[in-house]
Amino acid sequence: MALPQSPLAPESVARLPAIDGVRLATRACGIKYRGRSDVCLMAFDPGTAVAGVFTRSKTASAPVDWCRRALVGGRARAVLVNSGNANAFTGRLGEDSTAAIAEATAAALDCRPREVFLASTGVIGEPLPHERILKAMARLEAGLKPAGWRAAARAIMTTDTFAKSATRSAEISGRRVTLNGIAKGSGMIAPDMATMLSFAASDAKLPQALLQRLLERAIQRSFNCVTVDGDTSTSDTVLLAATGKAKHPRVPADCRLDNPLVRDFARALDGLMMDLAHQVARDGEGAQKFVAIAVTGAASAAAARRIGLAIANSPLVKTAIAGEDANWGRIVMAVGKAGERADRDKLKIAIGGIELAREGRRVDGYDEGPIAGHMKGREIDIAVDVGIGRGRATVWTCDLTHGYIDINADYRT
């Protein structure tokens, strides 16, 4: 049964333009769901460069293992994604499924299997009925078209309540380039590299090594700063393809990320990934509130991020937010457990822009009324200064409600 759309869903849906060198198709293959598309094929023109970032989970899925090996070649002709089955913890059967799907896709597109990238999302431990995908391959190939981004975003959903997509444009040497991206994710969200699944493409003409560096930096600032429930998926995958169809001059592989040649593209890519990451947090299972946690005064940016995630992943903090209770003592607790340097007697905490604790204690004349009003809203802002250095970071999460339990108690049934 379809879940009601999250109240935190974007008010408007991005209209993604066609990108030269990219075609998409979707089909209903009955992997788990009935009556909806659950397989997506993205096809790229020859010469497309690809970058990827994957989960650091020690129980990674068979498609993640396949993609890591395929990424060595640096070229992509296709990405095939199925929803409903993660093809994780499936042993030799999982390896056989990935090989069979890659070989069938390669045959359909006249390319090498190692130019095919795969992703699966859904139930862990169940063999993937890949023969259903193979049976649909001819129709998938025949249905490829440039204007299939929205359908692709819907096909990769599991417990998502809305399709996640974004688009940006940039200039390289005065020539316009376009970036499109889609993502899925709602639960099992605490990326340790990327996000659940996200696929982006551009017509930019960029070397693979540079594309990889750009993606890794964008991921660290976006997907690695969102969390829903503190659980890192076996399937986390982000892929970025660059078809090279844009008419700008070639960019050298050793180009610095702050070089004017790629500065605007980097800005656009960061914005694209941030947009998608925020949509994932806004669609957290059962979520009713979107929470931004800004940490300053840490020993380093990495320390600030870890403190922010300690707050964002705390069930006590998240349930207090769900209950619209400004229980800032739980934030103090989360800072203390993060394992990073913090000065208790310099700690400052603000909610909704109103400072409620400083110098290690509650502010004089503290009035919870205005903060209580802020807690009733959909967007919650928390600011923490730990009083040590100049490190800063912002992380994003959602509240933890009874809806999360209901969804996950019934996930396999």
C-alpha positions in Angstrom: 0.0 0.0 0.0 1.4 3.4 -0.9 2.3 5.6 2.0 0.9 9.2 2.3 3.3 11.8 1.0 5.6 13.3 3.5 4.4 16.8 4.8 8.0 17.9 4.2 8.0 17.2 0.5 9.0 20.1 -1.8 6.1 22.2 -2.8 7.2 22.1 -6.5 8.7 19.4 -8.6 11.8 20.1 -10.6 11.4 19.7 -14.4 14.6 18.0 -15.6 15.6 18.8 -19.2 17.0 16.3 -21.6 20.8 15.9 -21.4 22.7 15.1 -24.7 24.0 11.6 -24.6 21.6 10.3 -21.9 18.4 8.2 -22.4 16.2 6.5 -19.8 13.6 3.8 -19.6 11.5 2.1 -16.9 9.5 -1.1 -16.6 7.3 -2.9 -14.1 9.1 -6.3 -13.6 7.5 -7.4 -10.4 10.7 -7.7 -8.4 8.7 -7.0 -5.2 6.0 -4.5 -6.0 3.0 -5.0 -8.2 1.5 -2.5 -10.5 4.4 -0.1 -10.5 7.7 0.4 -12.3 10.6 -1.1 -10.4 13.4 -1.2 -12.9 15.2 1.8 -14.4 17.7 1.7 -17.3 20.0 4.7 -18.0 21.9 4.5 -21.2 24.9 6.8 -22.1 26.6 7.5 -25.4 30.1 6.0 -26.0 32.9 7.9 -24.3 30.9 8.8 -21.2 33.1 9.2 -18.1 31.8 8.0 -14.7 32.6 8.7 -11.1 31.2 6.7 -8.1 31.2 6.6 -4.4 29.9 3.6 -2.4 29.0 2.4 1.0 31.8 1.5 3.5 29.6 -1.2 5.0 31.4 -4.4 5.5 28.3 -6.3 4.3 28.0 -4.4 1.0 25.7 -5.8 -1.7 26.7 -7.7 -4.8 25.9 -4.7 -7.1 28.2 -2.5 -5.0 31.1 -5.0 -5.4 30.4 -5.1 -9.2 30.4 -1.3 -9.5 33.7 -0.9 -7.5 35.4 -3.2 -10.0 33.7 -1.5 -13.0 34.7 2.0 -11.9 38.4 1.1 -12.5 37.6 1.4 -16.3 36.3 4.9 -15.8 33.7 4.6 -18.6 29.9 3.9 -18.5 27.4 3.0 -21.1 24.6 2.1 -18.7 23.2 2.1 -15.2 20.5 -0.5 -14.4 18.7 -0.1 -11.1 16.0 -2.3 -9.5 13.9 -1.5 -6.4 12.4 -4.0 -3.9 15.4 -6.3 -3.6 18.8 -5.2 -2.4 20.7 -8.3 -3.7 22.7 -8.1 -0.5 23.9 -11.0 1.6 22.9 -13.4 -1.2 26.3 -15.1 -1.7 27.1 -16.7 -5.1 23.5 -16.2 -6.2 24.0 -12.5 -5.9 27.2 -12.5 -7.9 25.5 -14.6 -10.6 22.6 -12.2 -10.8 24.8 -9.1 -11.2 26.8 -10.9 -14.0 23.7 -12.0 -15.8 22.1 -8.5 -15.7 25.3 -6.8 -16.8 25.9 -9.2 -19.7 22.3 -8.8 -20.9 22.4 -5.0 -20.7 25.8 -5.0 -22.5 24.3 -7.2 -25.3 21.3 -4.9 -25.6 23.5 -1.7 -25.8 26.4 -3.2 -27.7 29.0 -2.5 -25.0 31.2 -4.4 -22.5 29.7 -5.7 -19.3 32.2 -3.6 -17.3 30.7 -0.5 -18.8 27.4 -1.4 -17.1 26.8 -0.2 -13.6 24.2 -1.9 -11.3 22.3 -0.9 -8.2 19.7 -2.6 -6.1 17.6 -1.5 -3.2 15.1 -3.2 -1.0 15.0 -6.3 1.2 18.3 -7.8 2.3 19.0 -11.5 2.2 16.5 -12.5 -0.5 17.8 -13.8 -3.9 17.1 -11.4 -6.7 14.7 -12.8 -9.3 16.9 -11.4 -12.1 15.2 -13.4 -14.8 12.3 -11.0 -14.6 14.7 -8.2 -15.5 16.3 -10.2 -18.3 12.8 -10.9 -19.7 12.1 -7.1 -19.8 15.5 -6.1 -21.3 14.3 -5.8 -24.9 11.4 -3.6 -23.9 13.7 -1.5 -21.7 16.1 -1.0 -24.6 13.3 -0.1 -27.0 11.8 2.4 -24.5 14.9 4.5 -24.0 14.3 8.2 -24.5 15.9 11.5 -23.3 12.8 12.7 -21.4 12.6 9.9 -18.8 14.0 11.4 -15.7 10.8 11.8 -13.7 9.7 8.2 -14.4 13.2 7.0 -13.4 13.0 8.8 -10.1 9.7 7.0 -9.4 11.0 3.6 -10.4 13.8 3.5 -7.9 11.6 4.3 -4.9 11.0 1.8 -2.0 9.4 3.3 1.1 9.9 6.8 -0.4 6.7 8.9 -0.4 7.8 11.2 -3.2 10.2 11.0 -6.2 13.4 12.9 -5.6 15.0 14.9 -8.5 17.0 18.1 -9.1 18.6 20.0 -11.9 21.3 22.7 -12.1 23.2 24.5 -14.8 26.8 25.9 -14.9 29.3 27.3 -17.3 32.7 25.9 -18.3 34.8 28.3 -20.4 31.7 30.4 -21.2 29.6 27.4 -22.4 26.5 26.2 -20.6 26.4 22.7 -19.2 23.5 20.9 -17.5 23.4 18.6 -14.5 20.4 16.3 -13.6 20.1 14.0 -10.6 17.7 11.6 -9.0 17.8 9.9 -5.6 16.0 7.4 -3.4 16.1 7.1 0.3 13.7 7.2 3.3 15.0 4.7 5.9 18.3 3.0 6.7 19.8 6.4 6.2 23.2 7.3 7.7 25.5 7.4 4.7 29.2 6.6 5.2 30.2 7.7 1.7 27.1 8.6 -0.3 23.4 8.0 0.0 21.2 5.1 -0.5 21.0 5.5 -4.2 21.6 8.5 -6.4 22.4 8.9 -10.1 23.4 12.1 -11.8 24.5 13.0 -15.3 25.9 16.0 -17.1 26.8 16.9 -20.7 30.1 18.3 -19.4 33.4 17.2 -20.9 35.5 16.3 -17.9 38.2 13.7 -17.3 37.2 10.8 -15.1 39.9 11.5 -12.4 38.7 15.1 -12.0 35.0 14.0 -12.0 35.8 11.6 -9.2 37.4 14.3 -7.1 34.5 16.6 -7.7 32.0 14.0 -6.7 33.8 12.9 -3.5 34.0 16.5 -2.3 30.3 17.1 -3.1 29.3 13.9 -1.3 31.2 14.9 1.9 29.3 18.2 2.0 25.9 16.8 1.3 24.9 13.1 1.6 27.5 12.5 4.3 25.8 15.2 6.3 22.3 13.7 6.4 20.8 11.0 8.6 17.4 9.6 9.3 18.0 6.7 11.6 21.7 6.1 12.0 21.8 2.9 9.9 24.2 2.7 7.0 22.8 0.8 4.0 24.5 -2.2 2.4 23.6 -0.6 -1.0 24.6 3.0 -0.8 25.7 4.2 -4.3 26.2 7.5 -6.0 27.1 7.6 -9.7 27.9 10.7 -11.8 28.2 10.4 -15.5 29.6 13.1 -17.9 28.8 12.4 -21.5 31.2 15.0 -22.9 28.7 16.4 -25.4 29.0 20.0 -24.3 30.9 22.3 -26.6 33.4 23.7 -24.1 37.2 23.1 -24.4 38.6 20.1 -22.7 39.6 20.5 -19.0 42.9 19.0 -17.8 42.7 16.0 -15.5 45.0 17.7 -12.9 42.8 20.8 -12.7 42.4 22.0 -9.1 38.9 22.1 -7.8 39.1 25.8 -7.2 40.3 26.5 -10.7 38.0 29.0 -12.5 37.6 26.4 -15.3 35.6 24.1 -13.0 34.6 26.4 -10.2 31.1 27.0 -11.5 30.5 23.3 -12.3 31.7 22.4 -8.7 29.2 24.9 -7.3 26.4 23.5 -9.4 27.3 19.9 -8.5 27.4 20.8 -4.7 24.0 22.4 -5.0 22.5 19.4 -6.9 23.8 16.9 -4.3 22.7 19.1 -1.4 19.2 19.4 -2.9 18.9 15.6 -3.3 20.3 15.0 0.2 17.8 17.3 1.8 15.0 15.7 0.0 16.1 12.3 1.4 16.1 13.7 5.0 12.7 15.3 4.3 11.3 11.9 3.3 12.6 10.1 6.4 10.2 7.3 7.3 7.4 8.8 9.4 9.0 12.2 9.4 7.0 15.3 10.4 9.9 17.7 10.9 13.1 18.6 9.0 15.9 19.5 11.4 19.1 21.5 10.6 21.9 21.2 13.2 24.7 23.8 12.9 27.8 23.1 15.0 30.5 25.7 15.4 33.6 26.1 17.7 34.8 22.6 17.1 38.4 21.4 16.9 37.9 20.8 13.1 35.3 20.6 10.5 35.3 16.8 10.8 34.9 17.0 14.5 32.0 19.4 14.1 30.3 17.0 11.6 30.7 14.1 14.1 29.2 16.2 16.9 26.3 17.2 14.7 25.7 13.6 13.7 25.7 12.5 17.4 22.9 15.0 18.0 21.1 14.1 14.8 21.2 10.3 15.5 20.2 10.5 19.1 16.8 8.8 19.6 16.2 11.0 22.7 16.8 14.2 20.7 14.7 13.0 17.8 11.8 11.9 19.9 11.8 15.2 21.8 11.6 17.0 18.5 8.7 14.8 17.5 7.0 15.6 20.7 7.7 19.3 20.2 9.6 19.4 23.5 12.6 21.8 23.7 14.5 19.4 25.9 17.9 20.9 25.3 19.5 18.7 28.0 19.4 15.9 25.5 21.5 18.0 23.1 24.0 18.5 25.9 24.1 14.7 26.4 24.6 14.1 22.6 27.5 16.6 22.5 29.2 14.9 25.4 28.9 11.4 23.9 30.3 12.3 20.5 33.9 11.6 21.5 35.1 15.0 20.3 36.7 17.8 22.3 34.1 20.2 23.8 34.3 22.7 26.7 31.3 22.1 28.9 31.7 25.5 30.5 31.8 27.3 27.2 29.0 25.3 25.5 26.3 27.4 23.8 22.9 26.1 22.5 20.2 27.9 20.6 16.9 26.6 19.1 15.1 28.6 16.5 17.7 31.4 16.8 17.0 31.8 20.5 20.0 31.2 22.9 18.9 29.1 25.8 22.2 27.9 27.2 25.7 29.4 27.5 28.8 29.2 29.7 27.8 25.7 30.7 24.3 26.6 32.1 20.8 27.8 31.2 20.7 31.5 30.4 19.3 33.8 33.0 15.6 34.6 32.5 15.2 31.7 30.1 11.6 31.7 28.6 10.7 28.5 26.8 7.6 30.1 25.3 9.1 31.4 22.0 11.2 28.2 21.6 8.1 26.0 22.2 6.4 27.9 19.3 9.4 27.1 17.0 9.2 23.4 18.0 5.6 23.3 16.6 6.8 24.2 13.1 7.9 21.8 10.3 11.5 23.3 10.1 13.6 23.1 13.3 16.9 24.9 13.6 19.5 23.9 16.3 22.8 25.7 16.8 25.6 24.5 19.1 29.0 26.1 19.8 31.3 23.7 21.6 33.9 26.4 22.5 37.1 24.8 21.3 38.2 26.1 17.9 37.0 27.2 14.5 35.6 24.0 13.0 32.1 24.1 11.7 29.6 21.9 9.9 25.9 21.6 9.4 24.0 18.3 9.3 20.4 17.5 8.5 17.9 15.0 9.9 14.3 14.5 10.8 12.3 13.6 13.8 11.6 10.1 15.0 7.9 9.3 15.2 5.5 6.3 15.7 5.3 6.3 11.9 8.9 5.1 11.6 8.1 2.0 13.7 4.9 1.3 11.8 6.7 1.3 8.4 9.6 -0.8 9.5 7.6 -3.3 11.5 5.7 -4.2 8.4 8.5 -3.7 5.8 8.8 -7.3 4.6 5.1 -8.0 4.6 
